[in-house]
Amino acid sequence: MIRLRRSLDAWGTPDFAAMLCDELQQLDPEDLALQQGLSRGSYALGDGLGVMLLGVDEGPESISARAGLFFTAVIAGCSCADDPTPVEAVSEYCEVRIDVDKTTAEARGTLLG
């Protein structure tokens, strides 16, 4: 389970957006559904993750944030000596919704479209 305690603590302050982006950048790619968000590559890489906050809504029990994620992926081949598959990283983008429980700071990420 993901916990975004620093983001929850910053809720309602001017630091919230920066704190949320920082905490999201520290997460494992599996926690952000990057693998499911691929459009060009076949394996998501976690290094160099960029986060752009697109919107935030507050509900009675949670904070819902929409974020655009910029990351890289590779097209994985068979790793044979004569494999023609390129090994250069490709740029990827996906959007996620992060729901943060206002009591526990537990967060759940959902891939959007």
C-alpha positions as CSV (number, residue, x, y, z in Angstrom):
1,M,0.0,0.0,0.0
2,I,1.2,3.5,-0.9
3,R,1.2,6.1,1.8
4,L,1.6,9.8,0.9
5,R,1.8,11.2,4.4
6,R,3.9,14.3,3.4
7,S,1.4,15.2,0.7
8,L,-1.6,14.8,3.1
9,D,0.2,17.0,5.7
10,A,0.7,19.7,3.0
11,W,-2.9,19.6,1.9
12,G,-4.4,23.1,1.9
13,T,-1.0,24.8,1.7
14,P,0.8,26.2,-1.3
15,D,3.3,23.4,-1.0
16,F,0.8,20.6,-1.7
17,A,1.4,20.3,-5.5
18,A,5.2,20.2,-5.2
19,M,5.0,17.7,-2.3
20,L,2.7,15.4,-4.2
21,C,4.8,15.5,-7.3
22,D,7.9,14.8,-5.2
23,E,6.4,11.8,-3.4
24,L,5.0,10.4,-6.7
25,Q,8.5,10.6,-8.3
26,Q,9.9,8.5,-5.4
27,L,7.4,5.6,-5.9
28,D,8.2,2.3,-7.7
29,P,6.9,2.1,-11.3
30,E,4.6,-0.8,-10.2
31,D,2.8,1.5,-7.7
32,L,1.9,3.9,-10.5
33,A,0.7,1.4,-13.1
34,L,3.4,2.6,-15.6
35,Q,3.6,-0.9,-17.2
36,Q,-0.2,-0.8,-17.9
37,G,0.2,2.8,-19.3
38,L,2.6,1.9,-22.1
39,S,1.8,2.9,-25.6
40,R,5.2,2.6,-27.4
41,G,7.5,0.4,-25.4
42,S,7.1,-3.0,-23.8
43,Y,8.9,-2.5,-20.4
44,A,8.5,0.6,-18.2
45,L,11.6,2.1,-16.6
46,G,11.3,4.0,-13.3
47,D,14.3,6.3,-13.7
48,G,13.6,9.9,-14.7
49,L,9.9,10.0,-13.9
50,G,8.3,13.4,-14.5
51,V,5.0,14.3,-12.9
52,M,2.6,17.1,-13.9
53,L,-0.3,17.8,-11.7
54,L,-3.4,18.2,-13.9
55,G,-6.1,18.7,-11.2
56,V,-7.2,18.1,-7.6
57,D,-10.6,17.5,-6.1
58,E,-11.5,17.1,-2.5
59,G,-14.1,14.7,-1.3
60,P,-15.4,14.1,2.2
61,E,-13.0,11.2,2.8
62,S,-10.2,11.6,0.2
63,I,-8.2,13.9,-2.0
64,S,-8.2,12.9,-5.7
65,A,-5.4,14.1,-7.9
66,R,-5.1,13.7,-11.7
67,A,-1.5,13.6,-12.8
68,G,0.3,13.2,-16.1
69,L,3.4,10.9,-15.9
70,F,6.3,11.2,-18.2
71,F,8.6,8.2,-18.2
72,T,10.7,6.0,-20.4
73,A,10.4,2.4,-21.6
74,V,12.3,0.0,-23.8
75,I,11.2,-2.4,-26.4
76,A,12.4,-5.7,-24.9
77,G,13.6,-8.3,-27.4
78,C,15.0,-11.8,-26.9
79,S,18.6,-10.5,-26.1
80,C,20.1,-12.7,-28.8
81,A,23.3,-11.5,-30.5
82,D,21.4,-11.0,-33.8
83,D,18.2,-9.5,-32.3
84,P,17.3,-6.5,-34.4
85,T,15.1,-5.0,-31.7
86,P,16.4,-1.5,-30.7
87,V,17.5,-1.1,-27.1
88,E,17.1,2.7,-27.0
89,A,14.6,4.1,-24.5
90,V,11.4,5.6,-25.9
91,S,9.4,8.4,-24.3
92,E,6.0,7.5,-22.7
93,Y,3.1,9.4,-21.2
94,C,0.0,8.3,-19.3
95,E,-2.4,9.9,-16.9
96,V,-3.4,8.5,-13.5
97,R,-5.8,9.4,-10.7
98,I,-4.3,9.2,-7.2
99,D,-6.9,8.9,-4.4
100,V,-5.4,9.8,-0.9
101,D,-7.4,8.8,2.2
102,K,-7.6,11.9,4.4
103,T,-7.3,9.9,7.6
104,T,-4.6,7.3,6.9
105,A,-2.7,8.8,3.9
106,E,-3.1,5.5,2.1
107,A,-3.1,6.1,-1.7
108,R,-4.4,4.2,-4.6
109,G,-3.4,4.9,-8.2
110,T,-5.7,4.2,-11.2
111,L,-4.7,4.5,-14.8
112,L,-7.0,6.8,-16.8
113,G,-7.7,5.9,-20.4
